Amino acid sequence: MRVLMFGWEFPPHIAGGLGTACEGIVKGLAHNGVETLFVMPNASGDEDQSATTILNASDVAVQNVSSTVEEFINKVKFMYVDSNIVPYVDPDEYFEAIEKMRKEGLTQTTVGFGQKFKFSGKYGANLMEEVSRYAQVGGTIAMQHIDEFDVIHAHDWLTYLAGIAAKELTGKPLVVHVHATSYDRGDEKHIDTRVLDIETRGMLAADRVVTVSDLTRNIVINKYGIDPAKVVTVHNAVDFSGRENIEVERGVRDKVVTFLGRITFQKGPEYFIDAAAKVLKRTKNVRFVMAGSGDMMNRAISQVARLGIADRFHFTGFLRGAEVQKMFALSDVYIMPSVSEPFGISPLEAMRTGVPSIISHQSGAAEVLKYALKVDFWDVDALADDIYALVSYPALTSFASKEGYDEVNELKWNGATAKLKKVYESLL
Amino acid sequence: MKKSVCLYFQVHQPTRLRSYRFFDIGKDSHYYDDFANRTILKRVAQKCYLPMNELLLQAIKASKGKLKLAFSISGSALEQFDRYAPEVIESFKALAATGKVEFLCETYYHSLSSLAAPSEFQHQVLKHKAAVEQYLGVTPVTFRNTELIYSDDIARQVYDLGFKTMLTEGARHIMGWQSANYVYTAASQPKLRLLLRNYGLSDDIAFRFSDRNWTEWPLTTDKFVGWLDQADGQIVNLFMDYETFGEHQNEESGIFDFMKALPKAVLAAGHEFVTPAQAVKNIKPAASLEVPDPISWADEERDLSAWLGNELQQEAFNKLYGLKEKLAIVNDPDLWADFGHLQESDHLYYMCTKFFSDGEIHKRFSPYATPYEAFINYMNVLSDFIIRLNYAEQQN
């Protein structure tokens, strides 16, 4: 079994969780005897290729391959480069990108046949342009390697057009993998219709749609109108191999309850703050930390000040690399009150560090984590109850910590990709 | 008509906080950005304090003592001079030795304690009085509160602390049809004399001097003395930050030349200079002034909104002063010193979110990119302070 896989990023150079998931998937597939050719827009050369062969789309010249594809590409290249709603972008980078676009103005360019295109492979302002170019280059790569794969697999909307092009050219089956949908990125009034359009085209053209949770599967079926028979859930896993938990010296003696992630509407920061205020009314020996940045951060700070809990509720700003591990290590309870979360890998990271977690039912992770405490994101009283219990009752805390640690160590990509392999086999 | 011209310059430098992260809480209790504080102080000393002090000293001598003026130097600034630029203190001493320069009293930490706790306010006023005596060898008799904050309630406290004169803002919404160019008394304490800032003429120098879009630019001494001639009343109070000279208005703007020529021009036109203490001796009060709600010299509103206008500022203020009783029980000198520095009004000023009318000025003086960052950093420091305080309380 051989798979041509289209991704957007791959460790070590990653901006979001997609690259990490892709690495776990190709390694897991290799373990299950599936070979992958992994195509990405801009490989750096220092990716770990032990489990896959990486093809760099920036090295490939576009060729005039067939008339049907030319027609497809003609449709693609009319996409403009003025997207303001771009997923996964780090908020700081996002504002810079928007500012830069305003200053420079917008230009539409198309790549000519026989030319190479240097992809940034980032989630920047010219994302739409890169996505359509990636489709052109993706078609070319598929033809060049036509004898080397049985199935095409495309990760998230960024790569769907490349997947479609590859399928149209080679006639081989296409799997699209939904890690997130437009409905998780913002409220319905502000959805970028061009992204929605690409998502829908990808799912319709696919022979199978893989979703990271049943929550996402329901969205794919109900919001995108995809035939339930071809939508399969393969829950995410996490690769903790070679990871040592770090030791940190704690400065505060109080229990620390942490929220870590982008401070945006869909992550539910205001429910965390309201719950914190309720807990602080009952016990003083606890501190709350909101780690991360995002467009709701200033509003969150004002909310904390208004509630009069700013001496017990701290903000760290955006955390990088080792600081994230440090923050987990300093925490006693981890909270993910997401309003809509396709999966949500962060509670798994917390539990791997031995930190008991409370997560919302509105997250994909809630479907697989038995030993996380679960509440509805809007149920602030329940969230406050659970936080209070975890900081007050050591028996519960040590149980959730120990069982949670064992549980997440069992969530391996080897199991998830075995399921993925069955999906491929059903198409041949 | 002959006017008494009363010059008073405010000297203050905040004790800026270092970037203090959540990870530092409970581990590292040094809160101050010593490098920035030293660098900024040395720069301002070179560009403003030293050259301007020398200019004024020469002008006093040249006028044969007819040039008189007043300074107020916050305790936080005095501490920094002592540590980083003792020559500045020497140059203020030289001015004091002329006998023509009055030094005013204020809250030691340039704080808002007058709005928070009478006992803390009293403590800081007396601490500042002692510091002025120690560093400059003179005993202050006139009071100026932080940012010229004033109310009937504060007036009572100031009089009870032994001061007969106080400076504040001639705020339009308080004055109504009355002119700031007279001496007033406090409605709550008729024995306390008030000198009110003439904000028009003060800001012509402090804010508009180098503004090329200003219709009166460039400002000359002839023009300025002409406005003094035309002014109503008996006294013109020109109150401004001392950093106006060489910092806010740079040397290239000609501000030093202007200030060098101004005393001669004022005296030649038949006006006189007075210090605040002399002014209230020479001039009889014209009326009594009622100020139920606090006023200040800041921003368009002339109220407290620059420091306590939003919920971030109120939260920080309330959390800080909520610690007072515990501090009194613990009574530890290191904790008192940090408590003092954390009271500096500048920390609250950095959290101001009034972006539109006066936001530019706020931004210029803030070491933080946003008011939210200022708040986060301050609360992190305060959280560590509270841990130390609680620990000290347990040890007792």
Interface residues (C-beta under 8 A of the other chain):
Chain A: E249 R250 G251 V252 R253 R287 V289 M297 N298 I301 S302 V304 A305 R306 G308 A310 D311 R312 H314 F315 T316 G317 E323 K326 L330
Chain B: R21 F22 F23 D24 I25 G26 K27 D28 N310 E311 L312 Q314 E315 A316 N318 K319 T370 Y372 E373 F375 I376 M379 N380 L382 S383 D384 I386 I387
